[in-house]
Amino acid sequence: MFDQGLLSGLASFFSWLAMSILKFVITPSLMTAAGYEIWEILLVTFSGAIVGVLIFYHAGTAIFAWLSSLKSRVTFFTSKKKKLVVTPGRRKFIEFKGKYGFSGLLIAAGLFSVPISALLCAKYFNNKKNTVVYLIFAFFTWSSVLTFLSICVKNGLF
């Protein structure tokens, strides 16, 4: 990654970092196909998981708290309460949450992507202690597994 020079190496690192934050599940495969070493892939995906979880979890917590306070002010000035609209997506997630809970979200976090998983944890599991630590650990596990699978596929073991 840094064999091309410092500036282009940093540009490459930050572009892969952004890719890891937004499209976590395909980044190890793309980096393996591009010829990066295993330590570079793990460094980028671990860093992307940490940065993405911290940004999106804390931003989501702040946004949801602000929306809650805004909603309470609006309902204070109006006498009518708005009926909650239940969408099919919300219904499916509530069923998922009831059936599998926080551990189910952690297991499926790599498939949902970093921003979606962090925002779901901020919305529905922010009262749990060490939510961010568990979410980062789940992405470390996903990163290791996806990197291992990508390297095995590249080397023809699968």
Buried (B, 14 or more C-beta within 10 A) or exposed (E): BEEEEEEEEEEBBEEBBBBBBBEBBBBBBBBBEEEBEBEBBBBBBBBBBBBBBBBBBEBBBEBBEEEEEEEEEEEEEEEEEEEEEEEEEEEEBEEBBEEEEBEEBBEBBBEBBBBEBBBBBBBBBBEEEEBBEBBBBBBBBBBBEBBBBBBEEEEEEE
